[in-house]
């Protein structure tokens, strides 16, 4: 097999990987399952796909199609070759605005498709909660629907035709056929003709047709994905007299989860963009049942979405860095919130719709508070709901909300009764279930909370799933509404539709895939629900330097990644998470891959699965420790902490790299260099000598090195201390933290900060302290950073309080007090209390301004345009708005935030020769274009020392720290 894989690797235009790293990355999706694939392929064209099919047939292995990898039922997990089409097969092939049709490859992301269509006034309606990273191929495979299905239906409703590679590597085109066209086609001896002929021989059985109509889920349920959609075919004009529906095998392929062939092209019927005027009602209820009773009232109105969030979901958002700010519309502590969206082209009509809806709700339901949302607030509320899947993974501990029965759908009129019966069933199992999602479609995502690391939990998984399947059958519902059968539900399909019809599904599989190479054990021939679970009974033990106290250790912290793939979201300028992924589009550079790789490395201590420390290098190499995942990942997976731990382990095993030591201990080097700054500057700025210096440090030759001032900021403080002592009635006293970067490289910025505080009448104190340890953390010297954190925590704990806060200038340094110190320090209570009184200087100044302590008439009214790039750590641990709000107080200035992700410099990352190209590519995504198109008078602001250096090197423009701008405007 290994020799065969090597030959295949050479033959492919794309890539083929079978290292332990790639096997670990693709061993899981967003489901509860885990299986190591034989290999991972990134095909570049149709010929590559044909080669993969031939290989699978010859070597008796399988093909597992994958794109975004967000499947919840285990569709993307298997032991064959995972074929990831998202990297290369993601093009638009043809488009007709007149016909409102588009043909795409399967790997195109849904939101990216709609971004292309928007200027034409068109879009693709089905809207999965993962739409910013899920692909059209994945939506087709799962027959996805999402929040808008009550208005726009499901994916199969919009598929005109598709091209499919069969098990003999023939490409067939499938499209809608009239009855006459159908009978003509089955007479033709061609691959597509023979395929239709075989299906006709199978379906042309009246007993089978009646059985399908009798036992398949009710046609009133528009979200139904049970088995293969034979009901869609028998309801066509070919088999049902009086039907107006064409026969289209695309209806069958939709929802087939890649088990029937490899889709190469999909042609979609598009819709007009919905009306622009939008309003959303967030209706609060004291019980889930009350909210569901209200659905049958609300649905009589022209709703675009009707979505539910229960208290468990809402509670998950309270401490999540990003989404806690999106709870602004939640009043008190409701058990359920129903989100109802209305749209219109007329504001008058929209208000009339709203009035009528509220009137009916208040008269006919038990609704409590109703929040009315407009504008950007709607998107925030929708994002809060969409984050539900990931947020559930944020529950710490071994008990997790498990995706097993989360996709059942029933008729809307049956929903309250079904949920009442379901709740009684859960009480029998002592379960408090999570309820959320598509109430208006008769489908709630219901999740029991189980510990699948125990035999008891596994038994509950099987028992609950079986009993729920029987309950769904009682209501003639669908076991899957949109997430698919996959691994988790497939074994219960016989129970739902009967053994005879289940054998019919197996016949369909054999017609399309006689060799059973396409995604085996999904839908049919399912393995037991409890086999191949991703949770290990014997949890790996590995000591870490950070405590990971909330999660319960490093392993549980890595395990929090549930695979929902938020880190693969399309880049729009508002996301920071995984900036290297946005450049490379490689799964290996995502938060998910890094968490998976670390988890499997730790698992190898128990399972000996072949994963070794050296295998982690590739995935962590381009991580810039921006911390965006800590905020933007719904599960708050902190890969910057994982990387630091990995680097510490690596040093322990392999020793310390010279360049890493130099960058990590830059403060020690500068303590020596500042004694002879002219020598340092000559060695780093001289054209000839700098080449040698850069080579010694592993710095790219095109990268400039920072200069040192004549004196450090600490040495200059004595001068300012005398002035601060002369203040008679200072507004407040504060401590200043002079970090290792400001002290040496940005002493002038530090002076401007001191002067600003002095002129604003704040008394600044400085006490000798050690460095922050930021550079040490970034290079993995965690034990040394731990020593420094202990020193700083003990030093400042007795000095700093609410009245006398600690201020910092460099975000990455001062925010360590609010992040790593909480996990590193041996004095967690002191560290936690101290963190409440440590602030970025901008945070302090805007707070003082809002309290009325700063008079902005003391600043000149310059008519200036100011563009702000905010440091990643500020975005993750604070917010961008504080800097914007502060500078926006300057009279007559036009202030804006640059919609940028990481600048790409990230401490030493952008200096290093091996990372230089990726560093610049990150900057070129949005930061540099905005800077370069600015006129000469525009003030560019960046509060991070690395960010300012990147802007200087890449644009030859000087960026200022916010305190420099304030100092420039201040009237002396």
DOLUMTOR-10086 format. One line per field, with one value per residue (C-alpha): z, x, y. Coordinates in steps of 0.02 Angstrom, whole numbers, plus 50000, padded with zeros to 5 digits. Last residue first. Layout:
# residues N
up Z, ...
east X, ...
north Y, ...
# end
This chain:
# residues 972
up 51304, 51191, 51153, 50971, 50951, 51124, 51080, 50921, 51012, 51144, 51005, 50946, 50777, 50610, 50497, 50313, 50209, 50160, 50201, 50319, 50410, 50423, 50490, 50619, 50678, 50697, 50795, 50917, 50941, 50962, 50777, 50709, 50532, 50519, 50347, 50277, 50147, 50073, 50119, 49978, 50049, 50225, 50171, 50049, 50184, 50317, 50210, 50143, 50113, 50295, 50300, 50137, 50214, 50360, 50246, 50144, 50297, 50390, 50353, 50364, 50535, 50561, 50536, 50676, 50801, 50877, 50775, 50612, 50510, 50535, 50609, 50541, 50465, 50443, 50471, 50607, 50566, 50637, 50551, 50661, 50702, 50889, 50960, 51047, 50904, 50962, 51122, 51044, 50910, 51037, 51150, 51006, 50960, 51108, 51261, 51268, 51087, 50996, 51112, 51084, 50896, 50900, 50823, 50658, 50664, 50525, 50569, 50447, 50510, 50529, 50679, 50822, 50951, 51116, 51281, 51229, 51260, 51448, 51534, 51702, 51635, 51685, 51500, 51477, 51624, 51548, 51378, 51458, 51558, 51411, 51301, 51429, 51420, 51589, 51746, 51891, 51866, 51828, 52006, 52080, 51965, 51993, 52182, 52176, 52056, 52159, 52078, 51920, 51750, 51711, 51769, 51714, 51537, 51513, 51607, 51666, 51493, 51432, 51483, 51369, 51209, 51219, 51233, 51334, 51505, 51652, 51830, 51929, 52088, 52143, 52092, 52162, 52128, 52261, 52361, 52208, 52107, 52172, 52204, 52030, 51946, 52031, 52002, 51819, 51799, 51870, 51758, 51607, 51648, 51655, 51497, 51382, 51233, 51108, 51122, 51311, 51322, 51211, 51324, 51484, 51560, 51615, 51796, 51906, 51977, 52037, 51934, 51989, 51877, 51943, 51825, 51783, 51596, 51562, 51661, 51581, 51409, 51453, 51520, 51365, 51251, 51346, 51321, 51134, 51133, 51226, 51088, 51057, 51232, 51372, 51255, 51208, 51380, 51464, 51571, 51680, 51743, 51911, 51928, 52043, 52010, 51972, 52032, 52154, 52182, 52042, 52087, 52118, 51937, 51880, 51986, 51922, 51744, 51755, 51854, 51716, 51588, 51642, 51635, 51458, 51398, 51341, 51174, 51083, 51004, 50822, 50755, 50624, 50442, 50349, 50172, 50226, 50322, 50503, 50561, 50701, 50635, 50457, 50513, 50598, 50447, 50328, 50453, 50442, 50257, 50249, 50419, 50519, 50633, 50674, 50678, 50789, 50911, 50916, 50939, 51076, 51187, 51360, 51279, 51197, 51360, 51433, 51254, 51246, 51410, 51351, 51188, 51288, 51182, 51021, 51063, 51137, 50984, 50873, 50970, 50972, 51145, 51178, 51092, 51225, 51348, 51207, 51117, 51275, 51298, 51115, 51131, 51287, 51200, 51049, 51157, 51244, 51076, 51024, 51151, 51110, 51163, 51113, 51006, 50925, 50905, 51073, 51119, 50934, 50907, 51024, 50893, 50933, 50757, 50714, 50557, 50631, 50743, 50609, 50534, 50699, 50778, 50690, 50776, 50944, 50888, 50825, 50788, 50874, 51033, 51116, 51287, 51260, 51080, 51147, 51194, 51016, 50958, 51063, 51002, 50820, 50842, 50928, 50791, 50653, 50728, 50754, 50569, 50480, 50438, 50349, 50215, 50140, 50141, 50174, 50268, 50360, 50421, 50491, 50599, 50692, 50650, 50574, 50522, 50358, 50259, 50269, 50244, 50400, 50423, 50609, 50637, 50597, 50702, 50751, 50934, 51000, 51188, 51181, 51175, 51342, 51411, 51370, 51444, 51612, 51691, 51572, 51698, 51773, 51615, 51735, 51625, 51641, 51579, 51650, 51533, 51575, 51437, 51480, 51489, 51426, 51267, 51179, 50988, 50975, 50848, 50890, 51000, 50859, 50793, 50614, 50474, 50322, 50247, 50282, 50308, 50328, 50166, 50100, 49916, 49882, 49890, 49735, 49663, 49693, 49605, 49589, 49749, 49853, 49780, 49826, 50004, 50015, 49957, 50095, 50217, 50137, 50182, 50355, 50412, 50392, 50567, 50644, 50485, 50491, 50668, 50619, 50509, 50649, 50714, 50568, 50434, 50448, 50388, 50471, 50388, 50460, 50513, 50607, 50503, 50572, 50557, 50733, 50807, 50702, 50787, 50956, 50901, 50843, 51010, 51100, 50995, 51017, 51205, 51224, 51117, 51197, 51370, 51349, 51295, 51447, 51566, 51486, 51524, 51415, 51326, 51470, 51417, 51405, 51292, 51138, 51048, 50890, 50859, 50694, 50657, 50527, 50630, 50782, 50688, 50819, 51004, 51145, 51261, 51365, 51553, 51565, 51706, 51580, 51623, 51622, 51443, 51389, 51473, 51379, 51214, 51244, 51276, 51127, 51013, 51078, 51049, 50876, 50806, 50717, 50643, 50568, 50638, 50624, 50720, 50703, 50877, 50919, 50916, 50938, 51120, 51247, 51347, 51514, 51528, 51602, 51536, 51429, 51285, 51161, 51169, 51108, 50945, 50896, 50961, 50866, 50742, 50880, 50938, 50756, 50726, 50875, 50813, 50637, 50704, 50809, 50651, 50592, 50693, 50848, 50942, 51112, 51168, 51356, 51406, 51280, 51346, 51179, 51096, 51138, 51159, 51012, 50900, 50940, 50918, 50745, 50692, 50748, 50667, 50501, 50507, 50546, 50399, 50286, 50332, 50312, 50138, 50044, 50179, 50300, 50463, 50576, 50729, 50863, 51002, 51168, 51297, 51484, 51510, 51632, 51649, 51482, 51333, 51201, 51247, 51237, 51091, 51207, 51288, 51114, 51090, 51255, 51303, 51487, 51469, 51301, 51369, 51479, 51323, 51253, 51415, 51430, 51264, 51093, 50961, 50780, 50667, 50511, 50359, 50434, 50336, 50478, 50511, 50579, 50734, 50802, 50776, 50846, 51006, 51065, 51041, 51153, 51290, 51279, 51301, 51463, 51540, 51370, 51292, 51113, 51016, 50873, 50719, 50592, 50414, 50272, 50132, 50048, 50007, 49866, 49714, 49708, 49621, 49531, 49557, 49443, 49535, 49468, 49519, 49634, 49685, 49691, 49783, 49966, 49963, 50097, 49998, 50051, 49875, 49764, 49767, 49716, 49589, 49513, 49433, 49372, 49334, 49455, 49389, 49465, 49393, 49390, 49504, 49437, 49293, 49346, 49502, 49675, 49660, 49644, 49793, 49902, 49859, 49952, 50016, 50204, 50310, 50259, 50291, 50305, 50210, 50336, 50261, 50151, 50306, 50336, 50231, 50279, 50176, 50020, 50014, 50039, 49902, 49781, 49828, 49798, 49632, 49569, 49434, 49559, 49535, 49347, 49336, 49441, 49330, 49173, 49245, 49277, 49107, 49021, 49120, 49077, 48896, 48810, 48772, 48797, 48975, 48904, 48792, 48937, 49044, 48908, 48884, 49071, 49084, 49145, 49270, 49268, 49295, 49203, 49212, 49235, 49220, 49355, 49368, 49539, 49466, 49449, 49460, 49369, 49437, 49382, 49430, 49618, 49707, 49799, 49840, 49952, 50066, 50069, 50040, 50161, 50302, 50257, 50307, 50467, 50392, 50242, 50206, 50088, 50171, 50011, 49929, 50079, 50078, 49894, 49917, 50047, 50234, 50295, 50318, 50299, 50460, 50527, 50363, 50246, 50102, 49990, 49858, 49811, 49680, 49661, 49531, 49646, 49779, 49675, 49710, 49896, 49888, 49823, 49958, 50088, 50026, 50015, 49847, 49860, 49756, 49590, 49532, 49399, 49417, 49368, 49380, 49197, 49159, 49284, 49196, 49275, 49228, 49310, 49480, 49563, 49724, 49671, 49737, 49928, 49969, 49879, 50027, 49979, 50135, 50080, 50174, 50362, 50389, 50459, 50348, 50369, 50559, 50600, 50640, 50476, 50483, 50379, 50265, 50113, 50126, 50018, 50096, 49962, 50007, 50003, 49899, 49822, 49640, 49673, 49788, 49666, 49519, 49618, 49668, 49488, 49432, 49562, 49502, 49323, 49380, 49442, 49583, 49710, 49892, 49959, 50137, 50176, 50258, 50368, 50558, 50633, 50761, 50794, 50906, 50761, 50702, 50595, 50661, 50600, 50472, 50573, 50652, 50482, 50423, 50569, 50564, 50385, 50240, 50128, 49945, 49848, 49682, 49507, 49559, 49477, 49598, 49753, 49673, 49650, 49834, 49887, 49792, 49874, 50045, 50000
east 50038, 49889, 49879, 49857, 50030, 50021, 49857, 49934, 50088, 49977, 49885, 50051, 50104, 50131, 50270, 50253, 50382, 50242, 50305, 50448, 50363, 50195, 50280, 50376, 50218, 50130, 50276, 50274, 50087, 49980, 49953, 49892, 49911, 49886, 49825, 49914, 50013, 49856, 49796, 49796, 49952, 49884, 49720, 49806, 49934, 49810, 49689, 49766, 49938, 49989, 49958, 50056, 50200, 50215, 50194, 50343, 50451, 50417, 50573, 50686, 50625, 50584, 50397, 50386, 50493, 50347, 50190, 50240, 50091, 49984, 49851, 49676, 49624, 49465, 49558, 49464, 49409, 49433, 49390, 49457, 49364, 49396, 49489, 49358, 49367, 49542, 49473, 49322, 49429, 49557, 49421, 49325, 49457, 49418, 49499, 49574, 49564, 49560, 49693, 49800, 49785, 49847, 49728, 49757, 49685, 49660, 49656, 49600, 49644, 49554, 49653, 49550, 49688, 49668, 49630, 49447, 49458, 49440, 49487, 49409, 49232, 49201, 49194, 49365, 49435, 49371, 49442, 49610, 49621, 49577, 49700, 49840, 49806, 49744, 49782, 49660, 49557, 49714, 49776, 49630, 49661, 49848, 49825, 49705, 49816, 49977, 50090, 50076, 50071, 49885, 49824, 49990, 49954, 49799, 49755, 49932, 49995, 49889, 50029, 50157, 50060, 49972, 50129, 50090, 50043, 49947, 49932, 49785, 49785, 49605, 49546, 49702, 49888, 50022, 50007, 49975, 50109, 50265, 50189, 50112, 50269, 50386, 50270, 50249, 50437, 50465, 50327, 50408, 50567, 50467, 50375, 50522, 50413, 50469, 50311, 50316, 50495, 50452, 50305, 50404, 50334, 50504, 50554, 50502, 50576, 50435, 50363, 50231, 50131, 50031, 49891, 49863, 49823, 49991, 50081, 49983, 50027, 50210, 50224, 50142, 50253, 50405, 50351, 50332, 50508, 50573, 50506, 50648, 50720, 50595, 50445, 50494, 50544, 50390, 50380, 50229, 50165, 50080, 49936, 49889, 49730, 49663, 49825, 49809, 49980, 50084, 50267, 50299, 50253, 50388, 50522, 50470, 50486, 50674, 50695, 50600, 50738, 50837, 50678, 50644, 50813, 50947, 51031, 50888, 50903, 50861, 50744, 50804, 50750, 50684, 50743, 50886, 50767, 50821, 50902, 50993, 51170, 51111, 51032, 51192, 51299, 51186, 51178, 51366, 51363, 51215, 51250, 51088, 51105, 51291, 51298, 51143, 51221, 51385, 51296, 51189, 51338, 51265, 51096, 51168, 51196, 51021, 50961, 51026, 50943, 50778, 50788, 50787, 50656, 50730, 50907, 50856, 50751, 50900, 51015, 50893, 50874, 50882, 50793, 50683, 50658, 50660, 50522, 50418, 50435, 50391, 50235, 50180, 50200, 50105, 49962, 49949, 49940, 49813, 49684, 49522, 49383, 49247, 49159, 49328, 49332, 49403, 49535, 49555, 49610, 49757, 49879, 50002, 50077, 50044, 50145, 50257, 50124, 50055, 50221, 50311, 50183, 50248, 50417, 50332, 50273, 50109, 50124, 49963, 50049, 49878, 49910, 50057, 49996, 49840, 49947, 50009, 49831, 49767, 49907, 49869, 49683, 49709, 49829, 49715, 49562, 49654, 49695, 49863, 49863, 49697, 49793, 49714, 49889, 49854, 49689, 49760, 49907, 49784, 49705, 49577, 49583, 49412, 49332, 49425, 49312, 49413, 49307, 49291, 49410, 49438, 49251, 49284, 49152, 49286, 49238, 49396, 49376, 49492, 49643, 49594, 49551, 49727, 49810, 49724, 49552, 49476, 49458, 49630, 49732, 49881, 50019, 50184, 50111, 50125, 50065, 49931, 49832, 49650, 49610, 49431, 49473, 49340, 49339, 49213, 49259, 49112, 48967, 48842, 48872, 48941, 48823, 48800, 48692, 48683, 48873, 48971, 49068, 49115, 49127, 49221, 49072, 49124, 48948, 48936, 48786, 48680, 48751, 48704, 48529, 48512, 48567, 48428, 48306, 48368, 48318, 48146, 48124, 48200, 48079, 48075, 48124, 48199, 48295, 48364, 48430, 48607, 48623, 48600, 48777, 48880, 48813, 48626, 48624, 48640, 48483, 48322, 48386, 48280, 48134, 47958, 47812, 47760, 47776, 47933, 48015, 47976, 48053, 48209, 48213, 48214, 48359, 48464, 48432, 48482, 48641, 48707, 48655, 48759, 48908, 48887, 48879, 49034, 49126, 49226, 49064, 49010, 48838, 48736, 48586, 48572, 48416, 48436, 48256, 48170, 47989, 48043, 47997, 48089, 48253, 48389, 48400, 48360, 48494, 48435, 48432, 48443, 48397, 48365, 48180, 48177, 48240, 48090, 47974, 48059, 48038, 47854, 47835, 47948, 47840, 47681, 47750, 47818, 47667, 47590, 47761, 47776, 47927, 48115, 48254, 48429, 48504, 48482, 48667, 48764, 48821, 48812, 48969, 49011, 49199, 49227, 49210, 49063, 49138, 49090, 48912, 48974, 49031, 48859, 48772, 48879, 48738, 48623, 48747, 48787, 48601, 48596, 48749, 48676, 48516, 48608, 48692, 48528, 48371, 48319, 48153, 48164, 48004, 47988, 47867, 47776, 47640, 47550, 47387, 47360, 47540, 47602, 47459, 47488, 47676, 47651, 47525, 47637, 47789, 47700, 47639, 47814, 47883, 47746, 47788, 47973, 47941, 48045, 48003, 48082, 48033, 48142, 48080, 48203, 48126, 48217, 48202, 48223, 48239, 48366, 48344, 48332, 48435, 48458, 48639, 48693, 48811, 48948, 48957, 48990, 49171, 49255, 49140, 49092, 48904, 48886, 48871, 48727, 48627, 48651, 48593, 48449, 48372, 48396, 48260, 48249, 48109, 48185, 48113, 47940, 47784, 47659, 47565, 47730, 47713, 47559, 47624, 47791, 47709, 47672, 47857, 47905, 47786, 47862, 48037, 47986, 47984, 47986, 48076, 48041, 48187, 48099, 48204, 48181, 48241, 48230, 48340, 48214, 48286, 48412, 48333, 48354, 48475, 48452, 48610, 48722, 48841, 49006, 49130, 49025, 49115, 49001, 48857, 48912, 48962, 48836, 48682, 48587, 48575, 48620, 48438, 48365, 48506, 48429, 48300, 48131, 48025, 47889, 47715, 47634, 47467, 47511, 47655, 47798, 47876, 47791, 47900, 47838, 47933, 48095, 48074, 48017, 48178, 48275, 48414, 48417, 48320, 48359, 48196, 48181, 48019, 47914, 47739, 47797, 47790, 47944, 47957, 47847, 47688, 47752, 47905, 47800, 47682, 47827, 47903, 47738, 47717, 47888, 47967, 48096, 48228, 48217, 48208, 48366, 48458, 48400, 48449, 48627, 48633, 48587, 48717, 48855, 48795, 48687, 48537, 48363, 48355, 48374, 48220, 48112, 48174, 48157, 47974, 47938, 48025, 48202, 48296, 48485, 48627, 48792, 48902, 49091, 49159, 49283, 49219, 49145, 49051, 49111, 48961, 48912, 48766, 48601, 48466, 48499, 48389, 48262, 48401, 48480, 48330, 48183, 48198, 48072, 48052, 48227, 48308, 48397, 48488, 48450, 48582, 48554, 48702, 48799, 48735, 48784, 48955, 48978, 48917, 49051, 49048, 49163, 49061, 48899, 48927, 48753, 48687, 48599, 48496, 48458, 48594, 48603, 48557, 48554, 48692, 48815, 48774, 48821, 49009, 48981, 48851, 48980, 49103, 48967, 48937, 49119, 49172, 49237, 49102, 49145, 49017, 48885, 48773, 48594, 48486, 48439, 48482, 48625, 48703, 48859, 48989, 49131, 49144, 49296, 49325, 49411, 49582, 49583, 49406, 49410, 49478, 49482, 49504, 49581, 49513, 49493, 49342, 49274, 49196, 49015, 49030, 48858, 48903, 48986, 49094, 49237, 49240, 49276, 49271, 49241, 49294, 49360, 49385, 49511, 49514, 49684, 49626, 49459, 49533, 49675, 49556, 49448, 49600, 49661, 49489, 49490, 49662, 49597, 49454, 49573, 49685, 49654, 49704, 49723, 49734, 49796, 49749, 49627, 49634, 49460, 49374, 49190, 49089, 49054, 49131, 49258, 49389, 49538, 49578, 49707, 49774, 49805, 49886, 50008, 50039, 50102, 49997, 49991, 49941, 49947, 49881, 49941, 49933, 50044, 50190, 50080, 49993, 50160, 50202, 50030, 50055, 50223, 50140, 50000
north 53643, 53616, 53430, 53375, 53299, 53221, 53140, 53071, 53008, 52929, 52834, 52757, 52824, 52739, 52796, 52758, 52664, 52544, 52370, 52409, 52552, 52462, 52306, 52409, 52495, 52328, 52255, 52401, 52383, 52539, 52569, 52736, 52801, 52989, 53041, 53193, 53094, 53018, 52844, 52716, 52634, 52615, 52535, 52418, 52376, 52322, 52221, 52061, 52133, 52123, 51936, 51913, 52011, 51890, 51739, 51798, 51835, 51673, 51570, 51722, 51771, 51954, 51930, 51802, 51899, 51991, 51960, 52043, 51983, 52137, 52022, 52055, 52219, 52321, 52486, 52578, 52755, 52930, 53095, 53234, 53395, 53392, 53240, 53133, 53009, 52967, 52891, 52807, 52723, 52664, 52595, 52518, 52391, 52279, 52201, 52026, 51970, 52136, 52206, 52052, 52075, 52255, 52383, 52471, 52646, 52772, 52957, 53091, 53263, 53429, 53489, 53557, 53571, 53479, 53564, 53571, 53384, 53409, 53247, 53200, 53195, 53014, 52968, 53047, 52948, 52787, 52836, 52873, 52711, 52600, 52695, 52668, 52481, 52431, 52330, 52343, 52186, 52086, 52115, 52018, 51870, 51871, 51879, 51733, 51635, 51651, 51522, 51627, 51547, 51530, 51700, 51775, 51716, 51825, 51983, 52022, 51972, 52118, 52237, 52158, 52122, 52289, 52399, 52557, 52491, 52562, 52496, 52562, 52668, 52693, 52519, 52437, 52420, 52426, 52265, 52157, 52247, 52161, 51989, 51982, 52050, 51926, 51778, 51825, 51836, 51662, 51592, 51674, 51578, 51417, 51463, 51489, 51443, 51574, 51679, 51662, 51727, 51875, 51921, 51901, 52060, 52126, 52144, 52287, 52446, 52554, 52694, 52817, 52931, 53078, 53125, 53308, 53296, 53379, 53243, 53102, 53167, 53193, 53016, 52942, 53048, 52986, 52805, 52834, 52906, 52753, 52641, 52517, 52508, 52536, 52522, 52345, 52280, 52349, 52504, 52471, 52638, 52658, 52779, 52923, 53018, 53191, 53270, 53413, 53491, 53414, 53441, 53257, 53220, 53342, 53261, 53089, 53151, 53176, 53014, 52923, 52945, 52792, 52689, 52749, 52684, 52805, 52840, 52757, 52584, 52553, 52419, 52295, 52307, 52155, 52128, 52013, 51898, 51876, 51713, 51805, 51776, 51808, 51971, 52028, 51982, 52077, 52222, 52242, 52286, 52406, 52485, 52489, 52337, 52340, 52531, 52537, 52413, 52509, 52676, 52602, 52560, 52534, 52504, 52347, 52255, 52279, 52257, 52080, 52038, 52112, 52014, 51853, 51764, 51833, 51781, 51613, 51573, 51616, 51499, 51352, 51277, 51090, 50946, 50867, 51009, 51135, 51041, 51029, 51218, 51247, 51139, 51232, 51400, 51334, 51272, 51441, 51530, 51397, 51457, 51365, 51483, 51356, 51486, 51525, 51713, 51765, 51637, 51601, 51781, 51752, 51820, 51681, 51695, 51512, 51479, 51343, 51266, 51149, 51100, 51074, 50958, 50802, 50822, 50789, 50618, 50545, 50358, 50306, 50243, 50238, 50313, 50432, 50448, 50533, 50684, 50698, 50668, 50812, 50925, 50883, 50910, 51079, 51134, 51072, 51159, 51323, 51320, 51316, 51130, 51155, 51250, 51406, 51481, 51665, 51655, 51505, 51612, 51739, 51601, 51707, 51892, 51917, 52081, 52102, 51987, 51825, 51670, 51564, 51419, 51453, 51431, 51249, 51160, 51033, 51015, 51099, 51079, 50928, 51043, 51120, 50948, 50890, 51045, 51034, 51048, 51174, 51314, 51281, 51275, 51268, 51335, 51244, 51081, 50906, 50770, 50644, 50562, 50521, 50336, 50323, 50415, 50520, 50523, 50381, 50247, 50130, 50187, 50213, 50038, 50035, 50079, 49970, 50109, 50298, 50307, 50146, 50175, 50349, 50301, 50139, 50021, 49923, 49931, 50119, 50196, 50039, 49965, 50117, 50116, 49931, 49971, 50099, 49965, 49851, 49991, 49990, 49807, 49826, 49958, 50148, 50209, 50053, 50018, 50198, 50175, 50121, 50275, 50401, 50434, 50374, 50489, 50517, 50697, 50867, 50938, 50867, 50697, 50570, 50629, 50629, 50511, 50568, 50393, 50365, 50514, 50435, 50270, 50361, 50452, 50285, 50221, 50378, 50381, 50199, 50210, 50369, 50312, 50153, 50258, 50371, 50222, 50148, 50309, 50428, 50472, 50584, 50641, 50800, 50767, 50878, 50936, 51039, 51087, 51052, 51094, 51222, 51376, 51304, 51298, 51318, 51275, 51156, 51086, 50938, 50913, 50724, 50608, 50466, 50456, 50646, 50638, 50533, 50658, 50799, 50706, 50682, 50870, 50905, 50799, 50878, 51054, 51008, 50915, 51065, 51102, 50930, 50840, 50857, 50770, 50841, 50848, 50664, 50622, 50783, 50770, 50911, 50875, 50795, 50777, 50950, 51127, 51182, 51278, 51143, 51205, 51373, 51294, 51233, 51388, 51513, 51536, 51601, 51733, 51773, 51803, 51922, 52015, 52025, 52099, 52229, 52293, 52369, 52337, 52241, 52244, 52158, 52073, 52036, 51900, 51791, 51676, 51665, 51718, 51901, 51960, 51857, 51912, 52096, 52079, 52004, 52137, 52281, 52206, 52180, 52361, 52424, 52326, 52394, 52573, 52541, 52473, 52346, 52220, 52097, 52011, 51904, 51810, 51756, 51651, 51663, 51524, 51498, 51686, 51762, 51951, 52041, 51983, 52118, 52159, 51977, 52013, 52078, 51905, 51837, 51885, 51845, 51702, 51722, 51745, 51658, 51481, 51539, 51583, 51409, 51329, 51452, 51404, 51482, 51466, 51523, 51581, 51658, 51746, 51764, 51812, 51789, 51628, 51562, 51671, 51583, 51406, 51463, 51528, 51352, 51318, 51466, 51409, 51233, 51305, 51391, 51565, 51650, 51799, 51856, 51929, 52018, 52054, 52193, 52208, 52332, 52265, 52151, 51979, 51960, 51880, 51692, 51576, 51411, 51310, 51208, 51091, 51024, 50888, 50779, 50619, 50467, 50382, 50392, 50575, 50620, 50566, 50723, 50790, 50642, 50588, 50755, 50768, 50611, 50725, 50667, 50819, 50872, 50912, 50759, 50705, 50521, 50481, 50374, 50472, 50634, 50639, 50586, 50422, 50520, 50637, 50491, 50399, 50534, 50420, 50386, 50510, 50689, 50781, 50970, 51007, 50911, 50910, 50767, 50656, 50548, 50388, 50243, 50258, 50346, 50233, 50076, 50131, 50154, 49987, 49898, 49988, 49933, 50040, 50105, 49970, 49949, 50139, 50160, 50037, 50129, 50297, 50235, 50151, 50314, 50413, 50290, 50274, 50145, 50254, 50181, 50250, 50425, 50419, 50364, 50507, 50639, 50590, 50598, 50766, 50760, 50870, 50851, 50729, 50740, 50587, 50581, 50404, 50351, 50171, 50212, 50361, 50540, 50657, 50814, 50912, 50986, 51109, 51114, 51241, 51132, 51009, 51143, 51165, 51286, 51474, 51552, 51426, 51365, 51530, 51475, 51328, 51216, 51087, 50940, 50854, 50819, 50977, 51083, 51000, 51033, 51213, 51238, 51273, 51413, 51573, 51474, 51376, 51419, 51349, 51470, 51404, 51554, 51566, 51749, 51878, 52067, 52061, 52150, 52017, 51865, 51865, 51892, 51753, 51630, 51684, 51655, 51477, 51428, 51353, 51175, 51089, 51173, 51300, 51325, 51477, 51516, 51671, 51649, 51831, 51836, 51688, 51616, 51487, 51391, 51476, 51397, 51301, 51140, 51193, 51203, 51149, 50981, 50882, 50698, 50590, 50426, 50275, 50249, 50360, 50521, 50655, 50599, 50587, 50655, 50834, 50882, 51039, 50970, 51122, 51013, 50825, 50672, 50505, 50386, 50204, 50062, 49904, 49940, 49941, 50025, 50158, 50192, 50209, 50329, 50433, 50440, 50497, 50636, 50693, 50697, 50807, 50941, 51001, 50862, 50892, 50715, 50650, 50475, 50310, 50401, 50390, 50371, 50483, 50511, 50631, 50748, 50912, 50819, 50700, 50598, 50734, 50829, 50669, 50588, 50748, 50748, 50560, 50581, 50518, 50670, 50683, 50846, 50907, 50867, 50685, 50553, 50570, 50554, 50404, 50315, 50349, 50289, 50127, 50100, 50121, 50000
# end
